Amino acid sequence: MKLAHLPLRRCSGHALLFVLLALGGCSTVKDWFGKKDGTEPAKLVEFGEKARFEVRWQTDIGDLGANFLQPALTKNAIYGVSAKGTLTRLDRVTGKPVWRIESGMSVSGGVGSGEGLVLIGSDKGEVLAYGEDGKLRWKNRVSSEVLSAPQAADGVVIVRSGDGRIAGLNAADGKRMWLYERGTPALVVRSHAGVTLQRGVAFAGFAGGKLAALNIKDGSVLWETSVSQPRGNTELERISDITSNPVVDDDQVCAIAFQGRVACYEAAQGSPLWNRNISSDKGMMVLRKYLYLSDANGSVMALDKTSGSTVWKNEQLLRRDATAPYALGNHVVVGDYEGYLHGLNREDGGFAARIKLDGSGIKTAPVGLDDGLLVLTRGGGLYSLSIR
């Protein structure tokens, strides 16, 4: 049986102690903390197919290992990277490789893009910036391993490292322009959370349930708030980290904490709008009036964006390590640990379509691609699909 893991680390100087916490396989987060309510992943139920996934093309970019190496999309291309450092540019329409290069490093963060750059990071804290022609523009190093995709906007490359620091590097030459850092609790989740950029602001969630808005140009703090407060008697029970990227629309930013809450704020000033107790380490998507999320147990939910009230909830993917959802047309799409892609009806959350890809797990959320979806498996299978 394949397992997804949520690693924890104890921070003491530069020493890190990793503990593996099983999710979606033989035990759930809920079970691990002492609430035994079943340990097996939910068996897939039969349903009347109302839609169908169609594979437009597929290719192989190389195994991802345990990393969340999401693909990057630009106007003309798709970029993917393997854990061993092979960076590939693909044609958006056909999926055929345009070029492949060997970065020469073990990649743990990527792929990011912006400002004409293609960005990857290593487990040793190296950040490499390539042009869209595949030529290396610059290389620099940040304070620790890069676990999420670097992002670029307004002449700045934003890199988040595994120790929680966020560095702003000059997009032209990679030199550091600013550094944001904050204290962390004694025990934290080893998180792949990055940053979300919008209109000159970088939004980021942190260990201990904190959410901050930073000025991209100089790293100054525009506002900070607490999405979730740690609670419980032990260090494990008190973990309440934001382990996924905040989601932002025109005037609202929302974030969710593992063992904590989901909350939304006014984006400009950070004024609270609403919150409720839901735990997730996967993340969310916001689209028009709704928030779509997968909680820590694997339930997929739609919430009203303005109030947080539940619109629908599908509990038939419990402990299957469901990815963060992606809403497309009349459907909400999630992947699971066995490599199934599920299409849920956006109106009521019922199953509408299902397809199994290459059999390796799907960890990163599907993303939109030309009226369809781009889905990456842990084995390195990259799929362009439509749902009809």
C-alpha positions as CSV (number, residue, x, y, z in Angstrom):
1,M,0.0,0.0,0.0
2,K,1.3,3.4,-0.9
3,L,1.5,6.0,1.8
4,A,1.6,9.8,1.7
5,H,3.7,11.3,4.5
6,L,3.5,14.5,6.4
7,P,7.0,15.0,7.9
8,L,7.6,17.0,11.1
9,R,10.8,18.6,12.3
10,R,12.1,19.8,15.6
11,C,14.0,23.1,15.3
12,S,17.1,23.4,17.4
13,G,19.7,25.6,15.9
14,H,20.4,23.9,12.5
15,A,19.6,20.4,13.7
16,L,16.4,18.9,12.3
17,L,14.6,15.8,13.6
18,F,12.1,14.3,11.1
19,V,9.1,12.3,12.2
20,L,6.9,10.6,9.6
21,L,3.2,11.0,10.1
22,A,1.2,8.8,7.8
23,L,-1.7,10.3,5.9
24,G,-4.2,8.7,3.5
25,G,-2.6,5.3,3.8
26,C,-2.5,3.1,6.9
27,S,-3.4,5.9,9.3
28,T,-4.8,9.4,9.3
29,V,-3.7,12.5,11.1
30,K,-6.8,12.1,13.2
31,D,-5.9,8.5,14.1
32,W,-2.3,9.4,14.8
33,F,-3.4,11.8,17.5
34,G,-5.4,9.2,19.2
35,K,-8.9,9.3,17.7
36,K,-9.4,5.9,16.2
37,D,-12.2,5.9,13.7
38,G,-10.9,3.6,10.9
39,T,-7.6,3.3,9.3
40,E,-8.2,2.0,5.7
41,P,-8.6,4.4,2.8
42,A,-12.2,4.5,1.6
43,K,-13.0,2.1,-1.2
44,L,-14.1,3.8,-4.4
45,V,-17.8,3.6,-4.9
46,E,-19.6,2.9,-8.2
47,F,-21.5,5.8,-9.7
48,G,-23.4,6.7,-12.9
49,E,-20.9,8.4,-15.1
50,K,-22.2,11.9,-16.1
51,A,-19.0,13.1,-17.7
52,R,-15.7,11.7,-19.0
53,F,-12.0,12.5,-18.8
54,E,-10.2,12.5,-22.2
55,V,-6.4,12.4,-22.4
56,R,-5.3,15.0,-25.0
57,W,-1.6,14.1,-24.6
58,Q,0.7,12.6,-22.1
59,T,4.5,12.6,-21.6
60,D,7.1,11.6,-19.0
61,I,9.3,14.3,-17.3
62,G,11.0,12.0,-14.7
63,D,10.3,10.7,-11.2
64,L,9.4,13.4,-8.6
65,G,10.5,11.3,-5.6
66,A,8.9,12.7,-2.4
67,N,8.9,16.3,-3.8
68,F,6.0,18.6,-4.8
69,L,7.5,19.6,-8.2
70,Q,4.6,21.3,-9.9
71,P,4.8,22.2,-13.6
72,A,4.9,25.9,-14.6
73,L,2.8,27.3,-17.4
74,T,3.7,30.3,-19.5
75,K,1.9,31.8,-22.5
76,N,3.8,29.5,-24.9
77,A,5.1,26.6,-22.9
78,I,5.0,24.1,-20.0
79,Y,8.0,23.5,-17.9
80,G,8.5,20.4,-15.7
81,V,11.4,19.1,-13.6
82,S,12.4,15.7,-12.1
83,A,13.9,15.2,-8.7
84,K,17.2,14.3,-10.4
85,G,17.3,17.8,-12.0
86,T,16.1,17.2,-15.6
87,L,14.3,20.4,-16.7
88,T,12.1,20.1,-19.7
89,R,10.2,22.6,-21.9
90,L,7.1,21.2,-23.6
91,D,4.8,22.5,-26.3
92,R,1.5,23.5,-24.6
93,V,-0.7,22.1,-27.4
94,T,1.1,18.8,-28.2
95,G,3.2,18.1,-25.1
96,K,6.2,17.4,-27.2
97,P,9.6,18.3,-25.7
98,V,11.2,21.5,-27.1
99,W,14.4,21.2,-25.1
100,R,15.8,19.3,-22.1
101,I,18.7,20.3,-19.9
102,E,20.4,18.7,-16.9
103,S,20.6,21.2,-14.0
104,G,23.2,19.1,-12.2
105,M,21.4,19.2,-8.8
106,S,18.8,17.4,-6.8
107,V,15.7,19.5,-7.3
108,S,13.3,19.9,-4.3
109,G,11.4,23.1,-5.3
110,G,9.9,24.1,-8.6
111,V,9.0,24.8,-11.2
112,G,8.4,28.6,-10.9
113,S,8.2,31.3,-13.5
114,G,7.9,35.0,-14.1
115,E,9.9,37.9,-15.5
116,G,11.0,35.7,-18.4
117,L,12.6,33.2,-16.1
118,V,12.2,29.5,-15.3
119,L,13.1,28.8,-11.7
120,I,14.0,25.8,-9.7
121,G,15.6,25.2,-6.2
122,S,17.6,22.4,-4.6
123,D,17.8,20.6,-1.3
124,K,21.0,22.5,-0.6
125,G,19.4,25.9,-1.0
126,E,20.6,26.6,-4.5
127,V,18.3,28.7,-6.8
128,L,18.8,28.4,-10.6
129,A,17.2,30.8,-13.0
130,Y,16.9,29.9,-16.7
131,G,15.7,31.8,-19.7
132,E,12.9,30.4,-21.7
133,D,15.6,29.3,-24.2
134,G,17.0,27.0,-21.6
135,K,20.2,29.0,-20.9
136,L,21.2,29.6,-17.3
137,R,20.9,33.2,-16.4
138,W,22.1,33.1,-12.8
139,K,22.6,30.9,-9.7
140,N,22.4,31.9,-6.0
141,R,21.9,30.2,-2.7
142,V,19.4,30.9,0.1
143,S,19.5,29.9,3.8
144,S,18.2,26.3,3.5
145,E,16.5,23.8,1.2
146,V,14.0,25.1,-1.3
147,L,10.7,23.1,-0.9
148,S,8.4,25.2,-3.1
149,A,8.5,26.8,-6.5
150,P,10.2,30.2,-6.6
151,Q,8.0,32.9,-8.1
152,A,8.9,36.2,-9.9
153,A,7.1,39.5,-10.3
154,D,8.0,43.2,-10.4
155,G,11.7,42.5,-11.0
156,V,12.0,40.3,-7.9
157,V,12.3,36.5,-7.5
158,I,10.6,35.4,-4.3
159,V,12.1,32.2,-2.8
160,R,10.9,30.5,0.4
161,S,13.3,28.2,2.1
162,G,12.6,25.2,4.4
163,D,13.5,27.2,7.6
164,G,10.6,29.6,6.9
165,R,12.6,32.5,5.6
166,I,11.5,34.3,2.4
167,A,14.2,36.0,0.3
168,G,13.7,38.6,-2.5
169,L,16.3,38.2,-5.2
170,N,17.0,40.5,-8.1
171,A,15.4,39.0,-11.2
172,A,18.3,40.3,-13.3
173,D,21.3,38.8,-11.5
174,G,20.0,36.8,-8.5
175,K,21.5,39.1,-5.8
176,R,19.6,39.3,-2.6
177,M,17.5,42.4,-2.1
178,W,15.7,41.6,1.1
179,L,15.0,38.8,3.6
180,Y,11.9,38.2,5.8
181,E,12.2,35.9,8.8
182,R,10.3,35.1,11.9
183,G,10.5,32.8,14.9
184,T,9.1,29.3,14.6
185,P,7.6,26.9,17.2
186,A,9.7,24.0,18.5
187,L,8.0,21.4,16.3
188,V,6.8,22.3,12.8
189,V,5.5,20.5,9.7
190,R,8.1,20.2,6.9
191,S,6.0,22.3,4.5
192,H,6.0,22.7,0.8
193,A,4.0,26.0,1.1
194,G,5.3,28.8,-1.0
195,V,3.9,32.3,-1.6
196,T,1.0,33.7,-3.6
197,L,1.7,36.9,-5.6
198,Q,-0.9,39.5,-6.5
199,R,-0.6,43.2,-7.4
200,G,2.8,43.8,-5.8
201,V,2.0,41.7,-2.6
202,A,3.4,38.3,-1.5
203,F,1.0,36.4,0.7
204,A,2.5,33.6,2.8
205,G,1.3,31.4,5.7
206,F,3.7,30.1,8.4
207,A,4.1,27.7,11.3
208,G,2.0,28.6,14.2
209,G,-0.9,29.6,12.0
210,K,0.4,33.1,11.0
211,L,-0.4,34.8,7.7
212,A,1.6,37.7,6.4
213,A,1.4,40.1,3.5
214,L,4.7,41.4,2.2
215,N,5.6,44.2,-0.2
216,I,7.3,42.4,-3.1
217,K,9.7,45.3,-3.8
218,D,11.4,45.5,-0.4
219,G,10.0,42.7,1.8
220,S,8.3,45.1,4.2
221,V,5.4,43.8,6.2
222,L,2.1,45.3,5.1
223,W,0.1,43.3,7.7
224,E,0.2,40.1,9.8
225,T,-2.5,38.1,11.4
226,S,-3.2,34.7,13.1
227,V,-5.3,32.3,11.1
228,S,-5.2,29.7,13.9
229,Q,-3.9,29.5,17.5
230,P,-2.0,26.4,18.7
231,R,-4.0,24.4,21.2
232,G,-3.5,21.1,23.1
233,N,-1.3,19.7,25.9
234,T,1.6,18.3,23.8
235,E,3.8,19.7,21.1
236,L,2.2,17.4,18.5
237,E,-1.3,18.5,19.5
238,R,-0.2,22.2,19.4
239,I,1.0,22.0,15.7
240,S,-1.2,24.5,13.8
241,D,0.8,25.3,10.7
242,I,-0.3,26.7,7.4
243,T,1.2,24.2,5.0
244,S,-0.3,25.4,1.7
245,N,-0.4,28.6,-0.3
246,P,-3.0,31.3,0.6
247,V,-5.6,31.9,-2.1
248,V,-6.4,35.4,-3.3
249,D,-9.1,37.0,-5.4
250,D,-9.7,40.7,-6.1
251,D,-10.4,41.8,-2.5
252,Q,-10.1,38.7,-0.3
253,V,-7.3,36.4,0.9
254,C,-7.9,33.1,2.6
255,A,-5.7,30.5,4.3
256,I,-6.1,27.2,6.1
257,A,-4.0,25.6,8.8
258,F,-3.3,21.9,9.6
259,Q,-5.0,21.1,12.9
260,G,-6.5,24.6,12.9
261,R,-8.9,26.8,11.0
262,V,-9.8,28.2,7.6
263,A,-10.1,32.0,7.6
264,C,-10.6,34.8,5.1
265,Y,-9.4,38.4,5.3
266,E,-9.7,41.7,3.5
267,A,-6.6,41.6,1.2
268,A,-5.5,45.2,1.5
269,Q,-5.5,45.7,5.3
270,G,-5.9,42.1,6.7
271,S,-9.2,42.8,8.4
272,P,-10.9,39.5,9.4
273,L,-14.0,38.5,7.5
274,W,-14.8,35.0,8.9
275,N,-13.2,31.8,10.2
276,R,-14.3,28.3,11.1
277,N,-12.6,25.1,12.4
278,I,-11.5,23.0,9.4
279,S,-8.0,21.3,9.2
280,S,-6.1,20.8,6.0
281,D,-2.5,20.3,4.8
282,K,-3.5,20.3,1.1
283,G,-4.8,23.8,0.3
284,M,-7.7,25.4,-1.5
285,M,-8.9,27.1,-4.7
286,V,-11.1,30.2,-4.9
287,L,-13.4,30.7,-7.8
288,R,-16.1,33.4,-8.0
289,K,-18.4,32.8,-5.0
290,Y,-16.9,29.6,-3.6
291,L,-13.8,28.1,-1.9
292,Y,-13.0,24.5,-2.7
293,L,-10.8,22.5,-0.4
294,S,-9.8,19.0,0.7
295,D,-9.6,18.6,4.5
296,A,-7.1,16.6,6.5
297,N,-9.3,13.5,6.4
298,G,-9.8,13.6,2.6
299,S,-13.3,15.1,2.4
300,V,-13.7,17.5,-0.5
301,M,-15.8,20.6,0.3
302,A,-17.3,23.7,-1.2
303,L,-17.7,26.7,1.1
304,D,-19.5,30.0,0.5
305,K,-16.6,32.5,0.1
306,T,-18.4,35.4,1.9
307,S,-19.6,33.5,5.0
308,G,-17.6,30.2,5.2
309,S,-20.8,28.1,5.3
310,T,-20.7,24.7,3.8
311,V,-22.4,24.4,0.3
312,W,-21.6,20.7,-0.1
313,K,-19.2,18.0,1.3
314,N,-18.1,14.7,-0.3
315,E,-16.8,12.2,2.3
316,Q,-16.3,9.3,-0.1
317,L,-12.6,9.9,-0.5
318,L,-11.6,9.7,3.2
319,R,-8.0,8.8,3.8
320,R,-7.3,8.7,0.1
321,D,-4.9,11.7,0.4
322,A,-7.0,13.9,-1.9
323,T,-5.2,16.8,-3.5
324,A,-6.3,20.4,-3.3
325,P,-9.2,20.7,-5.8
326,Y,-9.3,22.5,-9.1
327,A,-12.7,23.8,-10.4
328,L,-13.2,23.6,-14.2
329,G,-16.5,24.3,-15.9
330,N,-19.2,22.2,-14.2
331,H,-16.8,20.1,-12.2
332,V,-14.3,20.1,-9.3
333,V,-11.3,17.8,-9.9
334,V,-9.0,16.1,-7.3
335,G,-6.4,13.4,-7.5
336,D,-5.6,10.7,-4.9
337,Y,-2.8,8.4,-3.7
338,E,-3.5,5.6,-6.1
339,G,-3.3,7.9,-9.2
340,Y,-7.1,8.3,-9.7
341,L,-8.5,11.6,-10.9
342,H,-12.0,12.3,-9.7
343,G,-14.4,14.8,-11.3
344,L,-17.1,16.0,-8.8
345,N,-20.3,17.9,-9.8
346,R,-19.8,21.5,-8.8
347,E,-23.5,21.8,-7.8
348,D,-23.6,19.0,-5.2
349,G,-20.2,17.4,-5.0
350,G,-21.4,14.0,-6.3
351,F,-19.1,11.9,-8.5
352,A,-19.4,12.6,-12.2
353,A,-16.2,11.2,-13.8
354,R,-13.1,9.1,-12.9
355,I,-9.9,8.0,-14.6
356,K,-6.8,6.2,-13.5
357,L,-3.6,7.6,-14.9
358,D,-0.2,5.8,-14.5
359,G,-0.9,4.3,-11.1
360,S,1.5,6.5,-9.2
361,G,0.0,8.9,-6.7
362,I,-1.1,12.4,-7.5
363,K,0.2,14.9,-5.0
364,T,0.1,18.3,-6.6
365,A,-3.3,19.9,-7.4
366,P,-4.4,19.8,-11.0
367,V,-4.0,23.2,-12.9
368,G,-5.9,24.7,-15.7
369,L,-4.6,24.3,-19.3
370,D,-6.4,25.6,-22.4
371,D,-10.0,24.7,-21.4
372,G,-8.8,21.6,-19.7
373,L,-6.4,20.3,-17.0
374,L,-2.7,19.6,-16.5
375,V,-2.1,16.8,-14.0
376,L,1.3,15.5,-12.8
377,T,1.8,12.1,-11.1
378,R,4.6,11.2,-8.7
379,G,6.1,8.9,-11.3
380,G,6.6,11.9,-13.6
381,G,3.6,11.3,-15.9
382,L,2.4,14.7,-17.2
383,Y,-1.2,14.6,-18.6
384,S,-3.2,17.1,-20.5
385,L,-6.9,16.2,-20.1
386,S,-10.3,17.6,-20.9
387,I,-13.6,16.7,-19.1
388,R,-16.8,16.5,-21.1
